[in-house]
Each structure stands twice: as structure tokens, then as C-alpha cells.
Amino acid sequence: MGIRTWIESWPVYRQLTGDDPLGRGAAAQSGHTARLTPRVRTADKVVKSVCPYCAVGCGQNVYVEDGKVTQIEGDPDSPVSRGRLCPKGAASLQLTTGSARADQVLYRRPYGTEWEPLDLDTAMDMIADRVIEARRSGWQEEHEGRRVRRTMGIASLGGATLDNEENYLIKKLFTALGAVQIENQARI
């Protein structure tokens, strides 16, 4: 590399002699930086989502390529976070691709000390059976001489990132089951 080439590659020289007097664009770019491409360039689609961690509900852009999540970034169109994510939200890609992510149902029997894998259909049947039994065993037709027709054996506490539609459906489901203790974390 000659002295002239070296001087012309110097950012301050490019800033003073080029079209970038403030040094915020091309003058500050190295050759390597100019050749870089965005890691989301090859994504097939972008899905709008909400960060699953806290009650703030920051918007996320989820980039999908060949049916797999490849990147999750803050959504600049979100009125809540305007494209910003906290460290937990920025690391939420690990929820879908992390090697430590559980990808099967695990069950620990009563008084058991070890977790065992369980197929999803069996787990869903177990949950349904337990909801029905809890409803049946906690059912009250009357309380203090008044007709109440409710169950005290079931309650619901929704997560902070549930939207209005999800909360509406959860409220309808648990009310239809006869539950009266229905709350959402965002209101607590």
C-alpha cells in the first residue's frame, strides 16, 4: 500500500475531502464495513410480535427464513418501544433457537424426584382431567343461602404480555367454567 492510498483510506481525509463533512456516513466506513450485509437480508418474511418478558410489551420484528426464526430485533414502528429492546428482549432469539430450550413436555409424578418426558396429547388430557376434577370438587351451588353457581377450585392469572383479545378469551373461558378468581399480571 502506497502512502497516497494509505492517506486516502484515512477517515479524516475522506471526511475533509468528500461529501461527508460530519464523518457520519461514507467517510467513517472502512472497506470491510462497506462490504457487510445485514444479517436479516435473506429473511423470507418479517413477523410482528411482542416481547414475552415483562409488562411493557415492546414490539419485536421476528425474521424467518425457511420456516425458522433467524433474528429478533426491536420494532421501530412500535409506539411502546420505538425499536428498542432491553437485554432480555434482545436475547429472546434464544427462546426459539437456544440449545437449552425445552422442546418436549416434562412431567414429575407426585413424590417423584426426576422429570420424565411425556407426549403432548397425554399431557393435554391430564390437564383437561384435572381442570374438570378441580371444577367438580370446588363447585358451590349456594353460599350463605344465596345461589352462586361457581367453582372455587380454579383461578387464572394471566401473563403481562397477553393482549386485550387474549385476555377477553381467557376471561370468557374461565367465567364459563364458573371461576371467579380471574386476574391479569398487568393490572397487579
BAGU-109086 format. One line per field, with one value per residue: x, y, z of N, C-alpha, C, O, CB in turn; residue number from 1; residue in one letter. Coordinates in Angstrom, 3 decimals, decimal comma. Atoms other than C-alpha are relative to their C-alpha. Glycine has a CB too. Layout:
% residues N
n_X: [X|...]
n_Y: [Y|...]
n_Z: [Z|...]
ca_X: [X|...]
ca_Y: [Y|...]
ca_Z: [Z|...]
c_X: [X|...]
c_Y: [Y|...]
c_Z: [Z|...]
o_X: [X|...]
o_Y: [Y|...]
o_Z: [Z|...]
cb_X: [X|...]
cb_Y: [Y|...]
cb_Z: [Z|...]
i: [NUM|...]
aa: [A|...]
END
This chain:
% residues 188
n_X: [0,849|-0,788|0,324|1,208|1,136|0,169|0,584|1,367|0,836|0,121|1,341|-0,003|-0,240|1,246|0,975|-0,323|-0,008|1,170|1,346|0,442|-0,816|0,185|-0,607|1,010|0,424|-1,031|-1,335|-0,324|0,049|-1,169|0,343|0,654|1,343|0,777|0,348|0,898|1,424|0,812|0,236|1,403|0,227|0,488|1,226|1,157|1,075|-0,147|1,230|0,078|0,268|-0,167|-0,971|0,737|-0,549|0,589|1,289|-0,127|0,554|-0,785|0,206|-1,131|0,045|-0,546|-0,406|0,139|-0,587|0,246|0,831|-0,688|-0,307|-1,438|-0,399|1,062|-0,467|1,026|0,849|-0,009|1,367|0,714|0,126|-0,432|-1,456|-0,640|-1,145|-0,973|0,255|-0,906|-0,859|0,775|0,745|-0,950|-0,484|1,129|-0,220|-0,375|1,217|0,392|-1,106|-1,007|-0,185|0,528|1,458|0,757|0,839|0,956|0,690|-0,618|0,960|-0,526|1,100|0,080|-1,072|-1,119|-1,190|-0,538|0,927|0,052|0,677|1,392|0,471|0,876|1,402|0,188|-0,069|1,220|1,078|-0,188|0,410|1,461|0,557|-0,215|0,888|1,358|0,065|-0,089|1,292|1,017|-0,206|0,096|1,257|0,950|1,309|0,473|-0,921|0,730|1,401|0,177|-0,426|-1,211|-0,383|-1,390|-1,013|-1,115|-1,142|-0,754|-0,267|-0,851|-0,848|-0,565|-1,322|-0,025|-0,049|1,255|0,683|1,403|0,780|-0,310|0,626|1,444|0,297|-0,287|1,084|1,189|-0,194|0,038|1,334|0,854|-0,307|0,529|-1,034|0,214|-1,311|-0,604|-0,791|-1,083|-1,197|-0,185|0,801|-0,420]
n_Y: [-1,166|-1,207|-1,054|-0,702|0,896|0,035|-1,279|-0,070|0,928|-0,558|-0,582|-1,467|-0,495|0,186|-0,931|-1,365|-0,161|0,627|-0,549|0,338|-0,854|0,322|1,305|0,932|0,923|0,695|-0,349|0,800|1,427|0,681|0,882|1,186|-0,384|-0,246|1,288|0,764|-0,006|0,262|1,429|0,289|-0,235|1,201|0,478|0,167|-0,869|-0,638|0,128|-0,922|0,716|-0,747|0,636|0,816|-0,042|-0,800|-0,626|-1,154|0,385|-0,570|0,618|0,709|0,544|1,353|0,320|1,432|0,473|1,434|0,483|-0,064|-1,342|-0,245|-1,220|-0,776|-1,355|-0,946|-0,504|-1,463|-0,493|0,184|-1,232|0,274|0,056|-0,707|0,739|0,317|1,172|0,179|1,168|1,242|-0,002|0,146|1,384|0,924|1,006|1,239|0,734|0,862|0,750|0,359|1,434|0,337|-0,119|1,254|0,172|1,067|-0,095|0,748|0,259|0,606|0,664|-0,358|0,543|0,385|-0,846|-0,176|-0,379|0,979|-0,543|0,399|-0,517|-1,162|0,406|0,501|-1,154|-0,789|0,771|-0,104|-1,350|-0,063|0,797|-0,707|-1,170|0,506|0,461|-1,165|-0,701|0,822|0,078|-1,332|-0,635|-0,466|-0,370|-1,080|-0,467|-0,800|-0,097|-0,665|0,803|-0,590|0,836|-0,345|0,919|-0,623|0,883|-0,444|-1,432|-0,335|-1,185|-0,161|-0,602|-1,426|-0,304|0,341|-1,190|-0,110|1,095|1,210|-0,163|0,150|1,423|0,672|-0,381|0,740|1,420|0,261|-0,331|1,125|1,111|-0,337|-0,596|-1,405|-0,624|-0,167|-1,217|-0,120|-0,564|-1,397|-0,852|0,162]
n_Z: [0,000|0,101|-0,959|0,468|-0,273|-1,450|-0,414|0,507|-0,766|-1,337|-0,109|-0,090|1,351|0,751|-0,559|0,422|1,459|0,623|-0,185|-1,349|-0,869|-1,409|-0,254|-0,512|1,064|0,765|-0,484|-1,179|0,338|0,548|1,112|-0,563|-0,400|1,210|0,610|-0,854|0,333|-1,192|-0,235|0,269|1,426|0,671|-0,646|0,879|-0,479|-1,297|-0,770|-1,134|-1,236|-1,242|-0,881|-0,977|-1,348|-1,073|0,283|0,890|1,291|1,092|1,298|0,583|1,346|0,011|1,364|0,247|1,248|0,178|-1,088|-1,283|-0,487|0,144|-0,699|-0,636|-0,270|-0,409|1,073|-0,020|0,139|-1,259|-0,782|-1,368|-0,166|1,122|0,519|-1,047|-0,833|-1,133|0,240|0,056|1,252|1,103|0,006|0,078|1,048|-0,677|-0,353|1,111|0,604|-0,997|-0,231|-1,319|0,055|-0,097|1,176|-0,241|-1,276|-1,086|-1,068|-1,220|-0,723|-1,422|-0,841|0,848|-0,079|1,347|1,066|1,076|1,182|0,168|1,282|-0,155|-0,130|-1,363|-0,908|0,160|-0,636|-1,447|-0,392|0,106|-1,102|-1,264|-0,014|-0,256|-1,382|-0,888|0,112|-0,662|-1,451|-0,596|0,416|-1,017|0,550|-0,857|-1,036|-0,991|0,395|1,296|1,143|0,582|1,140|0,308|-0,514|-0,702|0,239|1,175|0,099|1,148|-0,061|1,335|0,125|0,299|1,430|0,664|0,517|-0,399|0,568|-0,761|-1,313|0,188|0,165|-1,279|-0,906|0,417|-0,306|-1,436|-0,479|0,398|-0,900|-1,312|-0,851|-0,339|-0,211|1,321|-0,082|0,964|-0,625|0,387|-0,880|-1,396]
ca_X: [0,000|1,435|1,457|-1,202|-3,551|-2,963|-3,775|-6,896|-8,122|-7,776|-11,300|-10,379|-9,023|-12,225|-14,267|-12,463|-12,352|-15,607|-19,354|-19,490|-18,127|-19,573|-17,995|-21,229|-21,540|-19,153|-16,189|-16,375|-16,772|-13,883|-13,761|-14,723|-17,740|-18,884|-18,907|-21,030|-24,667|-27,487|-27,995|-31,732|-31,311|-32,106|-35,207|-38,324|-40,692|-40,902|-43,492|-44,556|-44,538|-44,395|-41,540|-42,591|-40,784|-42,328|-45,458|-44,038|-44,916|-42,087|-42,594|-40,362|-39,664|-39,150|-37,212|-37,999|-36,013|-37,005|-39,570|-37,033|-36,563|-33,171|-33,214|-35,342|-34,936|-36,818|-39,708|-39,137|-42,891|-43,830|-45,264|-44,224|-40,515|-39,747|-37,311|-35,526|-35,229|-33,785|-31,053|-33,625|-35,766|-32,721|-31,740|-35,209|-33,965|-32,594|-36,184|-36,653|-33,181|-31,248|-29,787|-31,050|-34,652|-37,027|-38,764|-40,856|-43,325|-41,710|-43,682|-42,737|-45,013|-46,298|-43,462|-41,132|-37,610|-36,997|-38,659|-39,810|-40,788|-44,479|-46,199|-48,293|-51,639|-51,247|-50,261|-53,262|-55,605|-54,115|-54,658|-58,260|-58,977|-57,520|-59,469|-62,707|-61,945|-60,922|-64,123|-66,245|-64,651|-64,662|-68,187|-70,564|-74,233|-75,076|-73,134|-74,707|-78,193|-77,590|-77,343|-73,785|-73,108|-69,331|-66,153|-63,506|-61,164|-59,915|-58,296|-56,471|-53,549|-52,674|-49,206|-48,181|-47,773|-51,307|-53,155|-56,776|-58,130|-56,309|-57,465|-61,025|-60,951|-59,348|-61,969|-64,762|-63,296|-62,787|-66,140|-67,833|-66,051|-67,505|-64,271|-64,423|-60,713|-59,572|-56,764|-54,034|-50,487|-50,568|-53,176|-51,405]
ca_Y: [0,000|3,300|6,442|8,097|5,073|4,970|8,688|8,392|5,492|7,571|8,550|12,163|12,700|11,252|13,430|16,642|15,959|14,067|14,616|13,658|16,659|15,428|11,981|10,094|8,169|7,007|8,857|6,751|3,431|1,094|-1,140|-4,086|-2,245|-1,196|-4,869|-6,063|-7,009|-7,044|-10,438|-10,141|-9,530|-13,135|-13,449|-14,753|-12,764|-10,493|-11,223|-8,550|-9,760|-8,612|-9,344|-12,145|-10,954|-8,064|-5,932|-3,213|-5,093|-3,906|-4,565|-7,044|-7,907|-11,653|-12,584|-16,002|-17,859|-21,308|-21,626|-20,961|-17,863|-16,368|-13,000|-10,977|-7,195|-4,242|-2,976|0,679|1,009|0,102|3,082|1,380|0,813|2,593|-0,158|-0,515|-3,710|-4,364|-7,034|-9,755|-8,764|-8,513|-12,063|-13,535|-15,342|-17,889|-18,765|-20,291|-21,473|-21,923|-25,362|-25,196|-24,689|-27,448|-28,868|-31,595|-31,922|-32,948|-34,451|-35,188|-37,693|-36,962|-37,582|-38,177|-36,815|-36,996|-35,428|-37,760|-36,961|-37,124|-36,842|-33,713|-35,496|-37,296|-34,043|-32,179|-34,983|-34,846|-31,076|-31,382|-34,141|-32,038|-28,923|-30,935|-32,548|-29,210|-27,617|-30,502|-30,729|-26,952|-26,338|-24,292|-24,165|-21,941|-19,840|-18,428|-19,116|-17,384|-19,115|-18,557|-21,459|-21,080|-23,039|-22,098|-24,798|-22,900|-19,488|-17,678|-15,275|-14,059|-13,053|-9,460|-9,776|-11,000|-8,587|-7,478|-10,177|-12,961|-11,596|-11,423|-15,086|-16,223|-14,299|-15,912|-19,417|-19,194|-17,474|-20,274|-22,774|-20,960|-19,431|-16,120|-15,505|-14,190|-11,645|-10,385|-9,552|-6,239|-4,930|-6,045]
ca_Z: [0,000|-1,102|1,023|-1,166|-0,882|2,849|3,282|1,080|3,187|6,346|7,596|8,424|4,894|3,393|5,727|4,739|1,001|0,400|0,665|4,357|6,323|9,634|9,273|9,890|6,614|3,933|5,441|8,586|6,753|6,233|3,175|5,342|6,760|3,280|2,186|5,121|4,528|7,078|8,709|8,023|4,283|3,332|5,538|3,766|5,958|8,972|11,643|14,125|17,719|21,340|23,721|26,114|29,225|31,136|31,222|28,947|25,743|23,495|19,795|18,013|14,394|14,047|10,905|9,433|6,799|5,503|8,307|11,074|13,202|12,321|14,106|16,512|16,689|18,112|16,001|15,082|14,320|17,903|19,798|23,039|22,446|19,144|18,118|21,437|23,475|26,902|27,199|27,908|24,934|22,688|23,666|23,052|19,925|22,383|23,342|19,902|18,957|22,208|22,892|26,497|25,348|26,417|23,374|24,943|27,776|31,055|33,930|37,518|39,228|42,737|45,228|42,279|42,135|38,383|35,356|32,597|29,013|28,160|24,790|24,234|23,799|27,130|28,869|27,417|28,528|32,029|32,187|30,974|33,512|36,332|35,333|35,261|38,626|40,236|38,925|40,177|43,632|44,176|42,876|45,008|44,155|47,105|49,558|52,736|51,370|48,034|44,677|43,366|40,950|40,945|41,493|43,983|42,658|39,601|39,212|36,411|36,500|33,010|31,888|31,307|27,544|26,858|24,602|25,039|22,736|24,593|27,954|26,636|25,566|28,836|30,810|28,769|29,203|32,964|33,510|31,546|33,801|36,829|38,123|39,938|40,627|37,232|37,139|34,836|35,874|34,012|36,469|39,635]
c_X: [0,899|-0,482|-1,276|-1,250|-0,293|-0,674|-1,452|-0,938|-0,238|-1,342|-0,018|0,230|-1,284|-1,073|0,232|-0,121|-1,258|-1,298|-0,555|0,793|-0,143|0,558|-0,975|-0,415|1,189|1,409|0,424|0,043|1,337|-0,459|-0,746|-1,449|-0,892|-0,444|-0,960|-1,445|-0,798|-0,278|-1,447|-0,346|-0,639|-1,288|-1,146|-1,142|0,356|-1,353|0,064|-0,371|0,175|0,963|-0,731|0,400|-0,793|-1,295|0,099|-0,580|0,724|-0,236|1,271|-0,292|0,691|0,268|0,035|0,582|-0,147|-0,764|0,649|0,284|1,513|0,472|-1,234|0,587|-1,162|-0,748|-0,034|-1,399|-0,795|-0,092|0,487|1,511|0,780|1,299|1,023|-0,434|0,988|0,876|-0,765|-0,766|0,904|0,526|-1,131|0,090|0,340|-1,219|-0,386|1,131|1,030|0,074|-0,559|-1,534|-0,647|-0,918|-0,930|-0,631|0,750|-0,986|0,723|-1,178|-0,043|1,030|1,197|1,160|0,582|-1,118|0,048|-0,720|-1,407|-0,461|-1,081|-1,462|-0,311|-0,012|-1,276|-1,196|0,094|-0,463|-1,520|-0,658|0,121|-0,859|-1,424|-0,150|0,055|-1,307|-1,067|0,168|-0,114|-1,302|-0,861|-1,286|-0,564|1,084|-0,772|-1,434|-0,253|0,514|1,205|0,477|1,391|0,927|1,095|1,275|0,871|0,176|0,879|0,780|0,715|1,356|-0,077|-0,040|-1,253|-0,652|-1,478|-0,837|0,241|-0,617|-1,513|-0,372|0,247|-1,106|-1,273|0,111|-0,167|-1,350|-0,970|0,251|-0,526|1,018|-0,330|1,321|0,725|0,712|1,061|1,146|0,177|-0,785|0,469|1,062]
c_Y: [1,234|1,052|0,740|-0,838|-0,041|1,278|0,095|-0,954|0,491|0,714|1,527|0,614|-0,110|0,972|1,417|0,206|-0,530|0,726|-0,243|0,820|-0,307|-1,379|-1,025|-1,039|-0,699|0,302|-0,873|-1,501|-0,509|-0,839|-1,231|0,304|0,211|-1,305|-0,836|0,108|-0,279|-1,493|-0,390|0,137|-1,201|-0,553|-0,065|0,922|0,564|-0,070|0,966|-0,792|0,948|-0,785|-0,757|0,201|0,806|0,653|1,182|-0,306|0,622|-0,774|-0,644|-0,338|-1,347|-0,367|-1,510|-0,336|-1,519|-0,589|0,032|1,452|0,194|1,222|0,643|1,350|0,860|0,533|1,526|0,608|-0,101|1,323|-0,179|0,151|0,692|-0,668|-0,399|-1,254|-0,009|-1,223|-1,321|-0,095|-0,200|-1,425|-0,999|-0,982|-1,348|-0,797|-0,993|-0,874|-0,492|-1,501|-0,428|0,050|-1,373|-0,112|-1,205|0,198|-0,855|-0,099|-0,629|-0,542|0,475|-0,782|-0,474|0,969|0,290|0,417|-1,074|0,612|-0,582|0,543|1,056|-0,396|-0,505|1,159|0,835|-0,716|0,089|1,369|0,114|-0,767|0,742|1,254|-0,447|-0,431|1,178|0,784|-0,760|0,025|1,365|0,710|0,372|0,400|1,198|0,380|0,957|0,269|0,674|-0,916|0,678|-0,750|0,367|-1,112|0,804|-0,818|0,412|1,513|0,233|1,267|0,103|0,662|1,437|0,303|-0,439|1,281|-0,041|-1,178|-1,297|0,058|-0,177|-1,477|-0,786|0,295|-0,768|-1,475|-0,271|0,377|-1,126|-1,226|0,252|0,618|1,459|0,729|0,058|1,350|-0,021|0,725|1,478|0,956|-0,043|1,031]
c_Z: [0,000|0,993|-0,396|0,293|1,485|0,500|-0,465|0,740|1,429|0,128|0,055|-1,377|-0,827|0,485|-0,522|-1,500|-0,682|0,300|1,402|1,024|1,496|0,362|0,555|-1,032|-0,620|0,504|1,171|-0,294|-0,492|-1,187|0,477|0,377|-1,214|-0,658|0,838|-0,486|1,276|0,165|-0,267|-1,482|-0,689|0,614|-1,009|0,406|1,363|0,695|1,176|1,245|1,188|0,879|1,111|1,453|1,014|-0,457|-0,953|-1,369|-1,173|-1,299|-0,517|-1,460|0,041|-1,454|-0,172|-1,361|-0,053|1,184|1,369|0,359|-0,064|0,771|0,615|0,379|0,465|-1,204|0,049|-0,146|1,296|0,756|1,435|0,134|-1,108|-0,457|1,038|0,757|1,156|-0,277|-0,070|-1,308|-1,199|-0,107|-0,186|-1,159|0,630|0,448|-1,087|-0,505|1,001|0,246|1,355|0,037|0,077|-1,207|0,115|1,374|1,017|1,149|1,181|0,793|1,454|0,815|-0,815|0,161|-1,377|-0,962|-1,069|-1,196|-0,135|-1,347|0,237|0,186|1,405|0,992|-0,084|0,629|1,521|0,505|-0,030|1,145|1,331|0,107|0,323|1,449|0,986|-0,025|0,781|1,519|0,683|-0,285|1,196|-0,705|0,776|0,996|0,895|-0,447|-1,333|-1,103|-0,663|-1,238|-0,503|0,471|0,669|-0,215|-1,168|0,075|-1,218|0,300|-1,338|0,034|-0,480|-1,491|-0,743|-0,512|0,394|-0,497|0,763|1,392|-0,075|-0,093|1,289|1,000|-0,335|0,377|1,489|0,617|-0,348|0,875|1,414|0,935|0,282|0,236|-1,334|0,013|-1,086|0,656|-0,315|0,902|1,435|0,350]
o_X: [1,770|-1,558|-2,082|-2,246|-1,452|-1,592|-2,303|-2,152|-1,057|-1,637|-0,903|-0,404|-1,660|-1,886|-0,721|-0,417|-1,469|-1,310|-1,755|1,621|0,757|0,606|-0,604|-1,246|1,929|2,290|1,613|0,430|1,999|-1,659|-1,694|-2,347|-2,063|-1,480|-1,463|-1,848|-0,303|-0,495|-1,759|-1,513|-1,442|-1,742|-1,295|-1,866|1,233|-2,368|1,051|-1,242|0,478|0,858|-1,676|-0,090|-1,271|-1,784|-0,931|-1,267|0,080|-0,354|2,373|-1,434|1,862|-0,656|0,655|0,300|0,280|-0,481|0,063|0,604|2,267|1,657|-2,321|1,597|-2,323|-0,163|-0,599|-1,586|-1,923|0,931|0,748|1,996|1,990|2,282|2,017|-1,626|2,138|0,631|-0,425|-0,784|0,537|0,955|-0,912|-0,704|0,012|-1,118|-0,958|0,882|1,930|-0,948|-0,833|-2,144|-0,276|-1,637|-1,443|-0,088|1,095|-1,714|1,534|-2,060|0,969|1,148|2,112|0,988|1,495|-2,280|1,106|-1,649|-1,668|-0,105|-1,769|-2,154|-1,354|-0,852|-1,800|-2,046|-0,926|-1,109|-2,124|-1,607|-0,805|-1,334|-2,096|-1,154|-0,682|-1,758|-1,836|-0,811|-0,383|-1,452|-1,009|-1,295|-1,144|1,937|-1,288|-1,939|-1,410|1,526|1,106|1,011|1,551|0,521|1,523|2,305|1,895|-0,744|1,464|0,223|1,625|1,683|-1,096|-0,442|-1,291|-0,688|-1,934|-1,697|-0,700|-1,170|-2,118|-1,316|-0,532|-1,564|-1,951|-0,846|-0,931|-1,779|-1,819|-0,664|-0,567|0,726|-0,915|1,359|1,447|0,079|1,340|0,935|0,720|-0,457|0,019|1,545]
o_Y: [1,404|0,935|1,111|-0,302|-0,048|1,211|0,581|-0,748|-0,073|1,574|2,143|1,616|0,834|1,457|2,109|1,313|-0,260|1,887|-0,089|0,264|0,004|-1,733|-1,864|-1,893|-1,423|-0,553|-1,144|-2,290|0,122|-1,010|-1,688|-0,488|-0,167|-1,335|-1,852|1,125|-0,956|-2,199|-1,579|0,026|-1,020|-1,629|0,812|1,442|0,058|0,352|0,995|-1,661|2,130|-2,007|-0,224|-0,531|0,228|0,376|1,759|0,540|1,111|-2,000|-0,139|-0,610|-1,439|-0,426|-2,226|0,330|-2,222|-1,708|-0,461|2,269|-0,604|1,333|0,586|1,426|0,475|0,734|2,097|1,782|0,386|1,957|0,801|0,851|0,876|0,009|-1,044|-1,513|0,403|-1,925|-2,191|-1,152|-0,880|-1,846|-2,198|-1,921|-2,400|-2,007|-2,045|-1,952|-1,244|-2,187|-1,611|-0,213|-2,289|0,833|-1,704|0,891|-2,005|0,853|-1,541|0,205|0,927|-2,000|-1,084|2,096|1,107|0,045|-1,644|1,400|-1,724|1,663|1,037|0,193|-0,172|1,200|1,259|-0,075|0,209|1,463|0,633|-0,276|0,715|1,591|0,165|-0,109|1,193|1,282|-0,168|0,202|1,428|1,893|-0,394|1,262|2,122|-0,428|1,977|1,385|0,837|-1,596|1,821|-0,134|0,932|-2,007|1,843|-0,544|-0,223|2,235|-0,709|2,260|-0,677|1,390|1,870|1,401|-0,376|2,293|-1,004|-1,688|-2,037|-0,935|-0,764|-1,923|-1,674|-0,605|-1,263|-2,056|-1,154|-0,247|-1,494|-2,016|-0,672|0,810|2,155|1,959|-0,872|2,390|-1,063|1,696|2,219|2,140|0,764|1,060]
o_Z: [0,853|1,578|0,458|0,779|1,900|1,317|0,281|0,753|2,155|-0,702|-0,538|-1,710|-1,523|-0,302|-0,880|-1,950|-1,865|0,711|1,627|1,746|2,276|1,540|1,375|-0,723|0,046|0,419|1,340|0,567|-1,316|-1,398|-0,163|0,094|-1,188|-1,322|0,358|-1,051|2,177|-0,819|-0,337|-1,858|-1,604|0,226|-1,860|-0,443|2,064|0,141|1,912|1,197|1,024|0,985|1,692|2,313|1,990|-1,553|-1,304|-1,942|-2,102|-1,293|-0,306|-1,830|0,409|-2,266|0,614|-2,357|0,864|1,611|2,333|-0,504|0,491|1,084|0,041|1,078|0,323|-2,268|0,981|0,175|1,365|1,015|2,133|1,023|-0,977|-0,757|0,703|0,926|1,005|-1,259|-0,873|-1,939|-2,158|-1,181|-0,012|-1,218|0,080|0,651|-0,797|-1,044|0,628|0,247|1,554|1,073|-0,657|-1,531|-0,887|2,233|0,745|1,434|1,018|1,215|1,990|0,680|-0,260|0,624|-1,498|-0,793|-1,336|-1,022|0,243|-1,714|1,257|1,017|1,967|1,891|0,946|1,247|2,199|1,549|0,909|1,756|2,141|1,191|1,153|2,084|1,971|1,006|1,539|2,245|1,883|0,022|2,149|-1,583|0,205|1,364|0,438|-0,325|-1,722|-0,935|-1,109|-2,160|-1,584|1,211|0,166|0,400|-1,422|0,459|-1,754|0,766|-1,620|0,971|-1,018|-1,874|-1,972|0,186|1,011|0,221|1,048|1,865|0,822|0,558|1,634|1,704|0,565|0,888|1,878|1,587|0,463|1,110|2,227|2,115|-0,548|0,199|-1,691|0,190|-1,680|1,383|0,505|0,979|2,249|1,482]
cb_X: [-0,968|-0,051|1,163|0,099|0,282|1,359|0,822|-0,016|0,644|1,172|-0,673|1,088|1,156|-0,500|0,066|1,392|1,198|-0,117|-0,940|0,167|-0,358|-1,473|1,142|-1,219|-0,782|-0,108|0,046|-1,009|-1,058|0,708|1,251|0,773|0,039|0,813|1,247|0,107|-0,328|-1,322|0,373|-0,882|1,309|1,066|-0,383|-0,474|-1,336|0,504|-0,212|-1,036|0,932|-1,376|0,970|0,171|1,350|0,987|-0,633|1,466|-1,437|1,497|-0,503|0,313|0,671|-0,978|1,380|-1,479|1,504|1,323|-0,417|1,310|-0,539|0,349|0,718|-0,591|0,661|0,612|-1,432|0,893|-0,711|0,696|-1,446|-0,430|0,437|0,285|0,666|0,162|0,107|-0,796|1,038|-0,971|-0,765|1,162|0,741|-1,270|1,133|0,880|-1,153|-0,522|0,681|-0,288|1,483|0,576|-0,439|-0,823|0,864|0,681|-1,491|1,322|-1,150|0,830|0,162|-1,421|-0,527|-0,435|1,055|0,680|0,350|-0,705|0,819|-0,907|-0,543|0,131|-0,333|1,110|1,226|-0,269|0,054|1,480|0,640|-0,469|0,713|1,466|0,041|-0,327|1,146|1,182|-0,427|0,068|1,364|1,118|-0,781|0,585|-0,989|-1,292|1,274|0,725|-0,740|0,740|-1,171|1,110|-1,023|0,393|0,583|-0,313|-0,482|-0,723|0,680|-0,844|1,023|-0,932|0,855|1,221|1,203|-0,958|0,152|-0,587|0,342|1,518|0,334|-0,466|0,842|1,372|-0,259|-0,214|1,385|1,118|-0,480|0,236|1,507|-0,561|1,392|-0,885|0,846|-1,082|0,645|-0,458|1,225|-0,421|-1,443|0,536]
cb_Y: [-0,005|0,544|0,987|0,305|-1,424|-0,191|1,185|-0,313|-1,383|0,966|-0,536|0,486|-0,787|-1,453|-0,016|0,353|-0,694|-1,424|-0,597|-1,521|1,434|0,066|0,152|0,764|0,744|0,372|1,462|0,271|-0,258|-0,888|-0,414|-0,507|1,262|0,830|-0,791|0,482|-1,060|0,773|-0,366|0,918|0,343|-1,062|0,915|-1,452|-0,765|1,483|-1,468|1,142|-1,230|0,237|1,053|-1,423|0,535|1,069|0,449|0,418|0,369|-0,002|1,023|-1,280|0,960|-1,032|0,623|-0,438|0,427|-0,746|-1,367|-0,816|0,216|0,164|0,991|-0,742|0,614|1,147|-0,585|0,518|-0,762|-1,067|0,468|-1,408|-1,421|1,441|0,798|1,192|-1,313|-0,166|-0,092|-0,089|1,290|0,966|-0,302|0,773|0,446|0,306|0,971|0,830|0,848|0,708|-0,360|0,948|0,724|-0,066|-0,139|-1,391|-0,450|0,666|-0,918|1,029|-1,546|-0,265|-1,149|-0,063|-0,658|-1,305|1,402|-1,304|-0,293|0,527|-1,150|0,912|-1,083|-1,010|0,875|0,277|-1,476|-0,235|1,059|-0,566|-1,363|0,370|0,750|-1,181|-0,982|0,912|0,152|-1,447|-0,605|0,842|-0,925|1,202|-1,211|-0,408|0,694|1,327|0,720|1,374|-0,187|0,028|0,140|1,346|-0,890|0,134|-1,381|-0,412|0,549|0,176|-0,069|0,800|-0,809|0,618|-0,654|-0,763|0,097|1,299|-0,188|-0,193|1,373|0,751|-0,584|0,450|1,516|0,143|-0,462|0,764|1,339|-0,355|-0,239|-1,209|-0,117|0,115|-0,786|-0,083|0,150|0,735|-0,764|0,196|-0,402|-1,427]
cb_Z: [1,221|-1,416|0,116|-1,527|-0,522|0,693|-0,563|-1,486|0,030|0,305|1,220|0,991|-0,676|0,134|1,530|0,438|-0,575|0,454|-1,022|0,267|-0,242|0,352|0,947|0,463|-1,080|-1,460|0,405|1,092|-1,052|1,085|-0,753|1,233|0,851|-0,985|-0,249|1,447|-1,114|-0,075|1,430|0,820|-0,683|0,030|1,185|0,015|0,069|-0,135|0,488|-0,265|0,136|0,726|0,600|-0,333|-0,061|0,475|1,279|-0,133|-0,061|0,359|-0,993|0,801|-1,041|0,685|-0,330|0,083|-0,121|-0,189|-0,290|-0,038|1,460|-1,455|-0,962|1,257|-1,249|0,790|0,107|-1,106|-1,087|0,867|0,004|0,425|0,082|0,393|-1,031|0,977|-0,828|1,349|1,084|1,188|-0,149|0,176|1,292|-0,113|-0,962|1,197|0,249|-1,125|-1,018|1,300|-0,088|1,046|-1,285|1,329|-1,226|-0,104|-0,126|0,462|-0,494|0,846|-0,055|0,547|0,837|-1,461|0,876|-0,491|-0,597|0,464|-1,274|1,181|-0,892|-1,205|-1,024|0,368|-0,331|-1,489|-0,446|0,371|-0,930|-1,355|0,092|0,148|-1,370|-0,935|0,282|-0,411|-1,496|-0,511|0,296|-0,478|-0,931|0,832|0,062|0,736|-0,620|0,249|1,032|-0,036|-1,022|1,033|-1,135|0,657|-1,131|1,508|-0,228|-1,327|1,299|-1,290|1,200|-0,868|-0,946|0,599|-0,621|0,967|-1,548|-0,522|-1,477|0,104|0,580|-1,266|-1,133|0,570|-0,072|-1,511|-0,463|0,696|-0,601|-1,473|0,043|0,630|-0,662|1,237|1,060|-1,162|1,395|-1,280|-0,448|-1,449|-0,063|0,252]
i: [1|2|3|4|5|6|7|8|9|10|11|12|13|14|15|16|17|18|19|20|21|22|23|24|25|26|27|28|29|30|31|32|33|34|35|36|37|38|39|40|41|42|43|44|45|46|47|48|49|50|51|52|53|54|55|56|57|58|59|60|61|62|63|64|65|66|67|68|69|70|71|72|73|74|75|76|77|78|79|80|81|82|83|84|85|86|87|88|89|90|91|92|93|94|95|96|97|98|99|100|101|102|103|104|105|106|107|108|109|110|111|112|113|114|115|116|117|118|119|120|121|122|123|124|125|126|127|128|129|130|131|132|133|134|135|136|137|138|139|140|141|142|143|144|145|146|147|148|149|150|151|152|153|154|155|156|157|158|159|160|161|162|163|164|165|166|167|168|169|170|171|172|173|174|175|176|177|178|179|180|181|182|183|184|185|186|187|188]
aa: [M|G|I|R|T|W|I|E|S|W|P|V|Y|R|Q|L|T|G|D|D|P|L|G|R|G|A|A|A|Q|S|G|H|T|A|R|L|T|P|R|V|R|T|A|D|K|V|V|K|S|V|C|P|Y|C|A|V|G|C|G|Q|N|V|Y|V|E|D|G|K|V|T|Q|I|E|G|D|P|D|S|P|V|S|R|G|R|L|C|P|K|G|A|A|S|L|Q|L|T|T|G|S|A|R|A|D|Q|V|L|Y|R|R|P|Y|G|T|E|W|E|P|L|D|L|D|T|A|M|D|M|I|A|D|R|V|I|E|A|R|R|S|G|W|Q|E|E|H|E|G|R|R|V|R|R|T|M|G|I|A|S|L|G|G|A|T|L|D|N|E|E|N|Y|L|I|K|K|L|F|T|A|L|G|A|V|Q|I|E|N|Q|A|R|I]
END
